């Protein structure tokens, strides 16, 4: 059975347009609340709700709270908090369910609902289908009796809890004294806690992207638009720049020279460090089909493996849990360190890089230059109608590209799970060939989209 609401990262869409409306959010709260009332608790069923700084978060938070309380769940409101903080606090507060209201790195006029199980992991497809079935049913039958309606409480200590948790992921005596750090919080969920963690660890902190107004989240800032961070690193001669996205579950690093360091290099740094300390589990890491072939070759040179999954941190986490890995992630900067977290955590990942830099007394540019990436090109093609990848012209262009690349490169074409775009990626040793095949496929997708309009 196909899912109608849930995509690769929860429910997502344009705010005040189906499915991202108050009505749907209310039903999600009622349905998810009912599914996670299994009748075995020693306490009243409870749910934790966090959000980023989008204007529509107020609307969706109120609707979800109403839905959960109406079926008898107590609600703990965290306010603006990173996605990994919501997952952590779901476990810490012994909640039956965790909810994050965010569309991650998207524009402010998008929003989303992510759900976590009691252990802080994103829900399985089976669980999402159970919730969808209830959403489509007569939800009035889910309502609790008047004396069983839930209460809502704001958790005033949520930020302090996450700050202490993040600090404890570093060795006890490790400090960041003497480091000048620029942190760009994308006017998003980490705008308070991320600078606080770095300051409490002793760093000199220059913060940008910390003035949310409901509409400026991810706008010309954060991990998807690091130009402002690069400029600030140059301006203040910082040792490192750290860019988070809207819900702070991904990170991009800028070194002291203003060069961007992506998730592949970050995973290489952490894997090498943990391997040297005997901490790396399962003899390697988990990445996705988008990670650079240079990373895979680098790990092989160290005797380590790299498993690949489809794009999406949920698939990375599922593979890690099944096969016992403790390091995984995506080139985009979603890094999952399962010794500490159940989902990507941009700040905790950045702290691991800082720990290597402090211990080795080397600049970030040297720490994060683990391997030479192969030429790789990724382009997004937006479409409004139809299914471009089913078009005959697109299929022909893809077949032609595969023949040209042969065994000397990789080609990955996939629809985004969060927005109406086709992502076209190719990599190999010949940059001109890569640019050519990506250009040809993108042009074919545009033509198919025009025909479907």
Kinemage of the C-alpha trace (Angstrom):
@kinemage 1
@onewidth
@group {chain A} dominant
@subgroup {mainchain}
@vectorlist {calphas} color= white
{ca unk a 1} P 0.000 0.000 0.000
{ca unk a 2} L 1.452 3.380 -1.042
{ca unk a 3} L 1.846 6.046 1.597
{ca unk a 4} L -0.252 9.179 1.072
{ca unk a 5} L 1.220 11.485 3.697
{ca unk a 6} L 4.671 10.283 4.737
{ca unk a 7} L 7.674 10.759 2.475
{ca unk a 8} L 11.339 9.985 3.052
{ca unk a 9} L 11.508 12.374 6.012
{ca unk a 10} L 8.096 12.527 7.630
{ca unk a 11} L 5.207 14.586 6.294
{ca unk a 12} L 6.229 17.689 4.387
{ca unk a 13} L 4.645 20.360 2.209
{ca unk a 14} L 3.782 24.010 1.708
{ca unk a 15} L 2.409 25.619 4.860
{ca unk a 16} L -1.398 25.975 4.846
{ca unk a 17} L -1.649 23.716 1.803
{ca unk a 18} L -2.559 20.022 2.027
{ca unk a 19} L -1.087 18.083 3.750
{ca unk a 20} L 0.621 20.771 5.825
{ca unk a 21} L -2.567 22.216 7.325
{ca unk a 22} L -3.930 22.504 10.844
{ca unk a 23} L -6.614 19.961 10.003
{ca unk a 24} L -4.108 17.313 8.946
{ca unk a 25} L -1.810 18.100 11.878
{ca unk a 26} L -4.738 17.658 14.264
{ca unk a 27} L -5.496 14.259 12.744
{ca unk a 28} L -1.814 13.272 12.833
{ca unk a 29} L -1.766 14.040 16.543
{ca unk a 30} L -4.898 11.999 17.156
{ca unk a 31} L -3.790 9.057 15.004
{ca unk a 32} L -0.165 8.922 16.175
{ca unk a 33} L -1.269 9.385 19.761
{ca unk a 34} L -3.627 6.448 19.501
{ca unk a 35} L -1.047 4.191 17.833
{ca unk a 36} L 1.494 4.841 20.581
{ca unk a 37} L -0.913 4.218 23.441
{ca unk a 38} L -0.122 0.551 23.834
{ca unk a 39} L -1.752 0.149 27.234
{ca unk a 40} L 1.417 -1.056 28.954
{ca unk a 41} L 2.716 2.197 30.501
{ca unk a 42} L 3.145 2.800 34.187
{ca unk a 43} L 2.497 6.491 33.476
{ca unk a 44} L 0.071 8.510 31.399
{ca unk a 45} L 1.070 8.362 27.720
{ca unk a 46} L 3.203 11.357 26.818
{ca unk a 47} L 4.595 13.049 23.706
{ca unk a 48} L 7.436 15.548 23.254
{ca unk a 49} L 7.006 18.297 20.634
{ca unk a 50} L 9.810 20.513 19.319
{ca unk a 51} L 9.939 22.869 16.359
{ca unk a 52} L 12.210 25.151 14.378
{ca unk a 53} L 11.583 28.876 13.877
{ca unk a 54} L 9.167 28.895 10.914
{ca unk a 55} L 6.105 31.104 11.189
{ca unk a 56} L 3.821 28.149 10.519
{ca unk a 57} L 5.311 26.265 13.471
{ca unk a 58} L 2.975 28.043 15.868
{ca unk a 59} L -0.052 26.868 13.908
{ca unk a 60} L 1.095 23.270 13.563
{ca unk a 61} L 2.286 23.021 17.167
{ca unk a 62} L -1.150 24.096 18.456
{ca unk a 63} L -2.954 21.659 16.146
{ca unk a 64} L -0.736 18.725 17.094
{ca unk a 65} L -1.050 19.558 20.783
{ca unk a 66} L -4.832 19.590 20.445
{ca unk a 67} L -4.820 16.258 18.636
{ca unk a 68} L -2.589 14.531 21.165
{ca unk a 69} L -4.426 15.839 24.243
{ca unk a 70} L -7.791 14.938 22.715
{ca unk a 71} L -6.860 11.249 22.660
{ca unk a 72} L -5.476 11.302 26.184
{ca unk a 73} L -1.756 12.039 25.792
{ca unk a 74} L 0.150 14.520 27.941
{ca unk a 75} L 2.207 16.929 25.842
{ca unk a 76} L 5.658 18.324 26.677
{ca unk a 77} L 6.445 21.436 24.602
{ca unk a 78} L 10.120 22.177 23.946
{ca unk a 79} L 9.840 25.260 21.741
{ca unk a 80} L 12.571 25.872 19.133
{ca unk a 81} L 15.037 22.993 19.484
{ca unk a 82} L 17.244 20.975 17.094
{ca unk a 83} L 15.825 17.738 15.717
{ca unk a 84} L 18.479 15.635 17.549
{ca unk a 85} L 17.500 17.361 20.791
{ca unk a 86} L 13.898 16.251 20.301
{ca unk a 87} L 15.048 12.666 19.710
{ca unk a 88} L 17.275 12.795 22.803
{ca unk a 89} L 14.582 14.333 25.020
{ca unk a 90} L 12.032 11.780 23.848
{ca unk a 91} L 14.243 9.147 25.458
{ca unk a 92} L 15.239 11.256 28.443
{ca unk a 93} L 11.663 12.154 29.370
{ca unk a 94} L 10.533 8.543 28.819
{ca unk a 95} L 7.993 9.705 26.282
{ca unk a 96} L 6.016 7.362 24.072
{ca unk a 97} L 6.497 9.549 21.006
{ca unk a 98} L 8.569 12.509 19.815
{ca unk a 99} L 7.563 15.111 17.227
{ca unk a 100} L 9.694 17.661 15.371
{ca unk a 101} L 7.956 20.377 13.350
{ca unk a 102} L 10.424 21.350 10.629
{ca unk a 103} L 11.155 21.267 6.923
{ca unk a 104} L 14.900 21.089 7.610
{ca unk a 105} L 16.845 23.063 4.975
{ca unk a 106} L 13.792 24.171 2.954
{ca unk a 107} L 12.398 27.706 2.699
{ca unk a 108} L 10.255 29.145 5.494
{ca unk a 109} L 6.998 28.612 3.591
{ca unk a 110} L 7.487 24.836 3.702
{ca unk a 111} L 7.084 22.841 6.882
{ca unk a 112} L 7.028 19.247 8.024
{ca unk a 113} L 6.209 16.803 10.799
{ca unk a 114} L 8.799 14.205 11.827
{ca unk a 115} L 7.905 11.486 14.314
{ca unk a 116} L 10.216 9.520 16.622
{ca unk a 117} L 9.536 6.309 18.520
{ca unk a 118} L 10.228 6.001 22.274
{ca unk a 119} L 13.889 5.188 21.568
{ca unk a 120} L 14.354 8.345 19.492
{ca unk a 121} L 14.400 6.679 16.070
{ca unk a 122} L 12.344 7.726 13.071
{ca unk a 123} L 9.304 5.548 12.490
{ca unk a 124} L 9.278 2.474 10.267
{ca unk a 125} L 7.211 2.367 7.078
{ca unk a 126} L 4.851 -0.054 8.803
{ca unk a 127} L 4.234 2.334 11.699
{ca unk a 128} L 3.688 5.266 9.329
{ca unk a 129} L 1.101 3.231 7.415
{ca unk a 130} L -0.748 2.448 10.650
{ca unk a 131} L -0.928 6.162 11.402
{ca unk a 132} L -2.073 6.966 7.865
{ca unk a 133} L -4.871 4.412 8.104
{ca unk a 134} L -6.158 6.111 11.249
{ca unk a 135} L -5.871 9.580 9.681
{ca unk a 136} L -8.164 8.403 6.881
{ca unk a 137} L -10.649 6.831 9.312
{ca unk a 138} L -13.351 8.464 11.425
{ca unk a 139} L -11.040 10.151 13.935
{ca unk a 140} L -13.941 11.075 16.204
{ca unk a 141} L -13.890 7.469 17.406
{ca unk a 142} L -10.371 8.076 18.809
{ca unk a 143} L -11.426 10.774 21.286
{ca unk a 144} L -10.781 10.158 24.968
{ca unk a 145} L -13.384 10.554 27.684
{ca unk a 146} L -13.627 13.983 29.288
{ca unk a 147} L -11.764 12.868 32.397
{ca unk a 148} L -8.905 11.377 30.325
{ca unk a 149} L -8.015 14.414 28.185
{ca unk a 150} L -4.287 15.171 28.309
{ca unk a 151} L -2.430 18.187 29.676
{ca unk a 152} L 0.224 20.341 28.001
{ca unk a 153} L 3.384 21.472 29.826
{ca unk a 154} L 6.301 23.584 28.602
{ca unk a 155} L 9.721 22.101 29.424
{ca unk a 156} L 11.662 25.139 30.623
{ca unk a 157} L 14.918 23.181 31.023
{ca unk a 158} L 14.983 21.770 27.470
{ca unk a 159} L 17.822 23.976 26.215
{ca unk a 160} L 19.999 23.368 29.257
{ca unk a 161} L 19.473 19.612 28.935
{ca unk a 162} L 20.635 19.590 25.315
{ca unk a 163} L 23.616 21.875 26.009
{ca unk a 164} L 24.902 19.510 28.690
{ca unk a 165} L 24.232 16.471 26.523
{ca unk a 166} L 26.212 17.934 23.596
{ca unk a 167} L 29.155 18.873 25.827
{ca unk a 168} L 29.312 15.345 27.245
{ca unk a 169} L 30.001 13.888 23.792
{ca unk a 170} L 33.562 15.233 24.109
{ca unk a 171} L 36.287 13.799 26.370
{ca unk a 172} L 35.909 15.183 29.887
{ca unk a 173} L 39.013 17.381 29.885
{ca unk a 174} L 38.881 18.592 26.286
{ca unk a 175} L 38.410 22.355 25.936
{ca unk a 176} L 38.147 24.722 22.979
{ca unk a 177} L 40.111 27.540 24.636
{ca unk a 178} L 41.973 29.720 22.156
{ca unk a 179} L 39.779 28.765 19.188
{ca unk a 180} L 37.863 31.459 17.339
{ca unk a 181} L 34.701 29.890 15.913
{ca unk a 182} L 32.064 31.381 13.650
{ca unk a 183} L 28.749 29.539 13.906
{ca unk a 184} L 25.887 30.118 11.437
{ca unk a 185} L 22.627 28.802 12.863
{ca unk a 186} L 20.526 29.540 9.739
{ca unk a 187} L 18.064 31.542 11.887
{ca unk a 188} L 16.824 28.074 12.795
{ca unk a 189} L 16.309 25.645 15.636
{ca unk a 190} L 19.894 25.748 16.913
{ca unk a 191} L 20.150 29.526 17.200
{ca unk a 192} L 20.353 29.496 21.000
{ca unk a 193} L 21.898 26.165 21.959
{ca unk a 194} L 24.728 25.877 19.412
{ca unk a 195} L 26.553 29.120 20.338
{ca unk a 196} L 25.996 28.335 24.025
{ca unk a 197} L 27.660 24.904 23.774
{ca unk a 198} L 30.708 26.307 21.992
{ca unk a 199} L 31.048 29.205 24.464
{ca unk a 200} L 30.758 26.938 27.514
{ca unk a 201} L 33.540 24.778 26.077
{ca unk a 202} L 35.828 27.809 26.073
{ca unk a 203} L 35.759 29.026 22.463
{ca unk a 204} L 35.527 32.601 21.302
{ca unk a 205} L 32.208 32.505 19.450
{ca unk a 206} L 31.097 34.796 16.635
{ca unk a 207} L 27.468 34.007 15.809
{ca unk a 208} L 25.469 34.741 12.677
{ca unk a 209} L 22.039 33.517 11.602
{ca unk a 210} L 20.726 33.881 15.155
{ca unk a 211} L 17.910 36.399 14.640
{ca unk a 212} L 14.888 34.376 13.476
{ca unk a 213} L 11.760 36.264 12.463
{ca unk a 214} L 9.709 33.325 11.201
{ca unk a 215} L 10.521 34.006 7.550
{ca unk a 216} L 14.325 34.116 7.309
{ca unk a 217} L 15.169 30.509 8.205
{ca unk a 218} L 17.749 29.146 5.711
{ca unk a 219} L 17.570 32.394 3.704
{ca unk a 220} L 21.042 33.120 2.337
{ca unk a 221} L 22.563 31.418 5.363
{ca unk a 222} L 23.147 28.038 6.956
{ca unk a 223} L 24.579 24.845 5.530
{ca unk a 224} L 22.898 25.218 2.126
{ca unk a 225} L 24.133 28.798 1.615
{ca unk a 226} L 27.520 29.132 3.332
{ca unk a 227} L 28.732 32.304 1.562
{ca unk a 228} L 27.959 34.510 4.580
{ca unk a 229} L 29.879 32.119 6.806
{ca unk a 230} L 32.864 32.104 4.469
{ca unk a 231} L 32.924 35.915 4.442
{ca unk a 232} L 32.749 36.074 8.238
{ca unk a 233} L 35.536 33.483 8.668
{ca unk a 234} L 37.764 35.642 6.463
{ca unk a 235} L 36.702 38.860 8.195
{ca unk a 236} L 37.444 37.746 11.767
{ca unk a 237} L 40.268 35.338 10.840
{ca unk a 238} L 38.465 32.459 12.505
{ca unk a 239} L 39.911 28.995 13.024
{ca unk a 240} L 36.726 27.341 11.789
{ca unk a 241} L 33.228 28.102 10.559
{ca unk a 242} L 30.274 25.860 11.424
{ca unk a 243} L 27.042 26.074 9.426
{ca unk a 244} L 23.906 24.287 10.581
{ca unk a 245} L 20.637 23.949 8.684
{ca unk a 246} L 17.144 24.921 9.808
{ca unk a 247} L 16.668 22.038 12.241
{ca unk a 248} L 20.385 21.636 13.038
{ca unk a 249} L 20.624 17.972 12.050
{ca unk a 250} L 23.245 18.632 9.362
{ca unk a 251} L 26.499 20.583 9.272
{ca unk a 252} L 28.928 22.067 6.781
{ca unk a 253} L 32.379 23.130 7.937
{ca unk a 254} L 34.438 26.015 6.564
{ca unk a 255} L 38.168 25.843 7.312
{ca unk a 256} L 40.396 28.774 8.272
{ca unk a 257} L 41.121 29.408 4.582
{ca unk a 258} L 37.425 29.733 3.742
{ca unk a 259} L 37.207 26.371 1.988
{ca unk a 260} L 34.023 24.308 2.372
{ca unk a 261} L 34.312 20.831 3.898
{ca unk a 262} L 31.410 18.527 3.081
{ca unk a 263} L 29.991 15.513 4.891
{ca unk a 264} L 32.207 13.020 3.078
{ca unk a 265} L 35.390 14.598 4.429
{ca unk a 266} L 33.838 14.900 7.894
{ca unk a 267} L 32.973 11.194 7.931
{ca unk a 268} L 36.524 10.404 6.855
{ca unk a 269} L 37.964 12.446 9.740
{ca unk a 270} L 35.701 10.827 12.324
{ca unk a 271} L 36.162 7.310 10.947
{ca unk a 272} L 39.948 7.624 10.974
{ca unk a 273} L 39.973 9.084 14.486
{ca unk a 274} L 37.619 6.485 15.916
{ca unk a 275} L 39.443 3.646 14.119
{ca unk a 276} L 42.756 4.775 15.597
{ca unk a 277} L 41.211 4.835 19.091
{ca unk a 278} L 39.573 1.424 18.648
{ca unk a 279} L 36.105 2.956 18.788
{ca unk a 280} L 34.914 2.417 15.211
{ca unk a 281} L 32.412 -0.437 15.042
{ca unk a 282} L 31.849 -2.963 12.224
{ca unk a 283} L 35.089 -2.089 10.454
{ca unk a 284} L 33.790 0.847 8.466
{ca unk a 285} L 31.034 3.381 7.904
{ca unk a 286} L 27.666 3.679 6.182
{ca unk a 287} L 27.149 6.322 3.478
{ca unk a 288} L 24.717 6.816 0.595
{ca unk a 289} L 24.891 6.461 -3.167
{ca unk a 290} L 25.753 10.187 -3.335
{ca unk a 291} L 29.020 9.930 -1.391
{ca unk a 292} L 32.185 10.451 -3.391
{ca unk a 293} L 34.119 7.475 -4.687
{ca unk a 294} L 37.241 9.121 -3.285
{ca unk a 295} L 35.909 8.543 0.240
{ca unk a 296} L 35.389 4.865 -0.473
{ca unk a 297} L 38.919 4.474 -1.849
{ca unk a 298} L 40.393 6.348 1.139
{ca unk a 299} L 38.665 4.046 3.599
{ca unk a 300} L 39.782 0.981 1.658
{ca unk a 301} L 43.391 2.185 1.945
{ca unk a 302} L 42.942 2.067 5.739
{ca unk a 303} L 41.403 -1.396 5.578
{ca unk a 304} L 37.914 -0.058 6.249
{ca unk a 305} L 34.681 -0.678 4.368
{ca unk a 306} L 31.940 1.681 3.173
{ca unk a 307} L 28.392 0.418 2.770
{ca unk a 308} L 26.041 2.463 0.576
{ca unk a 309} L 22.308 3.026 1.075
{ca unk a 310} L 19.650 5.027 -0.772
{ca unk a 311} L 19.652 8.762 -0.026
{ca unk a 312} L 18.028 9.651 3.282
{ca unk a 313} L 19.375 9.510 6.806
{ca unk a 314} L 16.621 7.085 7.837
{ca unk a 315} L 18.077 4.489 5.447
{ca unk a 316} L 21.565 5.131 6.794
{ca unk a 317} L 20.344 4.671 10.368
{ca unk a 318} L 18.395 1.511 9.509
{ca unk a 319} L 21.516 -0.049 7.950
{ca unk a 320} L 23.688 1.034 10.880
{ca unk a 321} L 21.313 -0.534 13.403
{ca unk a 322} L 20.970 -3.755 11.450
{ca unk a 323} L 24.698 -4.292 10.866
{ca unk a 324} L 26.251 -2.738 13.980
{ca unk a 325} L 27.933 0.390 12.573
{ca unk a 326} L 28.348 3.498 14.728
{ca unk a 327} L 29.377 6.059 12.080
{ca unk a 328} L 27.303 6.926 9.048
{ca unk a 329} L 25.932 9.842 7.122
{ca unk a 330} L 25.475 11.776 3.935
{ca unk a 331} L 27.594 14.059 1.809
{ca unk a 332} L 25.129 16.855 2.622
{ca unk a 333} L 26.332 16.879 6.226
{ca unk a 334} L 23.879 14.566 7.965
{ca unk a 335} L 26.303 12.684 10.213
{ca unk a 336} L 24.938 9.979 12.507
{ca unk a 337} L 27.135 8.926 15.432
{ca unk a 338} L 25.093 6.237 17.120
{ca unk a 339} L 27.290 6.187 20.226
{ca unk a 340} L 25.663 9.540 20.971
{ca unk a 341} L 22.613 10.085 18.763
{ca unk a 342} L 19.786 8.324 16.956
{ca unk a 343} L 19.653 10.848 14.111
{ca unk a 344} L 21.906 13.405 12.453
{ca unk a 345} L 23.311 16.045 14.805
{ca unk a 346} L 25.181 18.915 13.166
{ca unk a 347} L 26.621 20.349 16.368
{ca unk a 348} L 27.801 17.034 17.833
{ca unk a 349} L 29.443 16.168 14.496
{ca unk a 350} L 31.256 19.518 14.465
{ca unk a 351} L 32.461 18.896 18.029
{ca unk a 352} L 34.068 15.634 16.914
{ca unk a 353} L 36.005 17.503 14.215
{ca unk a 354} L 37.094 20.108 16.762
{ca unk a 355} L 38.236 17.337 19.108
{ca unk a 356} L 40.557 15.962 16.404
{ca unk a 357} L 41.902 19.434 15.654
{ca unk a 358} L 42.583 20.184 19.331
{ca unk a 359} L 44.207 16.799 20.016
{ca unk a 360} L 46.431 16.959 16.926
{ca unk a 361} L 47.159 20.696 17.208
{ca unk a 362} L 46.591 21.032 13.467
{ca unk a 363} L 44.477 23.585 11.577
{ca unk a 364} L 41.098 22.514 10.225
{ca unk a 365} L 42.371 22.719 6.638
{ca unk a 366} L 44.859 19.938 7.392
{ca unk a 367} L 42.545 17.879 9.595
{ca unk a 368} L 39.802 17.804 6.948
{ca unk a 369} L 41.970 17.128 3.887
{ca unk a 370} L 41.679 13.351 4.139
{ca unk a 371} L 41.282 12.475 0.466
{ca unk a 372} L 41.128 14.003 -2.994
{ca unk a 373} L 37.516 13.776 -4.181
{ca unk a 374} L 36.810 12.610 -7.705
{ca unk a 375} L 35.130 15.149 -9.989
{ca unk a 376} L 31.455 15.003 -9.075
{ca unk a 377} L 28.601 17.134 -10.358
{ca unk a 378} L 25.080 17.346 -8.949
{ca unk a 379} L 22.303 19.384 -10.560
{ca unk a 380} L 18.636 19.728 -9.615
{ca unk a 381} L 15.909 20.116 -12.224
{ca unk a 382} L 12.549 21.386 -10.979
{ca unk a 383} L 9.294 20.132 -12.468
{ca unk a 384} L 5.634 20.889 -11.804
{ca unk a 385} L 3.745 18.094 -13.540
{ca unk a 386} L 4.116 14.492 -14.620
{ca unk a 387} L 6.827 11.933 -13.843
{ca unk a 388} L 9.910 12.999 -15.839
{ca unk a 389} L 11.873 9.818 -15.159
{ca unk a 390} L 9.195 7.786 -16.952
{ca unk a 391} L 9.644 9.833 -20.130
{ca unk a 392} L 11.161 8.025 -23.093
{ca unk a 393} L 13.520 10.886 -23.926
{ca unk a 394} L 14.866 10.940 -20.374
{ca unk a 395} L 15.392 7.178 -20.350
{ca unk a 396} L 17.295 7.419 -23.640
{ca unk a 397} L 19.546 10.187 -22.253
{ca unk a 398} L 20.285 8.111 -19.142
{ca unk a 399} L 21.167 5.012 -21.192
{ca unk a 400} L 23.478 7.098 -23.373
{ca unk a 401} L 25.193 8.580 -20.298
{ca unk a 402} L 25.786 5.126 -18.823
{ca unk a 403} L 27.428 3.972 -22.056
{ca unk a 404} L 29.733 7.007 -22.098
{ca unk a 405} L 30.776 6.535 -18.462
{ca unk a 406} L 31.304 2.801 -18.736
{ca unk a 407} L 33.224 1.466 -15.734
{ca unk a 408} L 35.074 4.734 -15.095
{ca unk a 409} L 32.310 6.569 -13.243
{ca unk a 410} L 28.975 6.497 -11.447
{ca unk a 411} L 25.579 7.934 -12.323
{ca unk a 412} L 22.756 8.538 -9.830
{ca unk a 413} L 19.403 10.000 -10.908
{ca unk a 414} L 16.592 10.220 -8.396
{ca unk a 415} L 13.543 12.294 -7.506
{ca unk a 416} L 13.855 14.278 -4.294
{ca unk a 417} L 11.810 12.950 -1.411
{ca unk a 418} L 11.108 16.448 -0.081
{ca unk a 419} L 10.535 18.744 -3.089
{ca unk a 420} L 9.530 18.471 -6.786
{ca unk a 421} L 13.009 18.194 -8.291
{ca unk a 422} L 15.004 15.516 -10.073
{ca unk a 423} L 18.557 15.209 -8.769
{ca unk a 424} L 21.148 14.263 -11.395
{ca unk a 425} L 24.617 13.269 -10.159
{ca unk a 426} L 27.617 11.857 -11.986
{ca unk a 427} L 31.239 11.326 -10.942
{ca unk a 428} L 34.378 9.942 -12.506
{ca unk a 429} L 37.958 10.739 -13.414
{ca unk a 430} L 37.079 12.857 -16.508
{ca unk a 431} L 35.483 16.166 -15.447
{ca unk a 432} L 34.491 17.216 -18.982
{ca unk a 433} L 32.725 13.904 -19.536
{ca unk a 434} L 30.883 14.286 -16.217
{ca unk a 435} L 29.694 17.786 -17.107
{ca unk a 436} L 28.509 16.587 -20.493
{ca unk a 437} L 26.417 13.649 -19.335
{ca unk a 438} L 24.803 15.630 -16.488
{ca unk a 439} L 23.968 18.466 -18.875
{ca unk a 440} L 22.387 16.088 -21.386
{ca unk a 441} L 20.197 14.397 -18.766
{ca unk a 442} L 19.103 17.711 -17.220
{ca unk a 443} L 18.100 19.010 -20.646
{ca unk a 444} L 16.063 15.855 -21.295
{ca unk a 445} L 14.291 16.223 -17.926
{ca unk a 446} L 13.454 19.882 -18.673
{ca unk a 447} L 12.032 18.881 -22.049
{ca unk a 448} L 9.920 16.142 -20.447
{ca unk a 449} L 8.637 18.582 -17.816
{ca unk a 450} L 7.703 21.082 -20.539
{ca unk a 451} L 5.766 18.418 -22.431
{ca unk a 452} L 3.838 17.478 -19.283
{ca unk a 453} L 2.942 21.111 -18.442
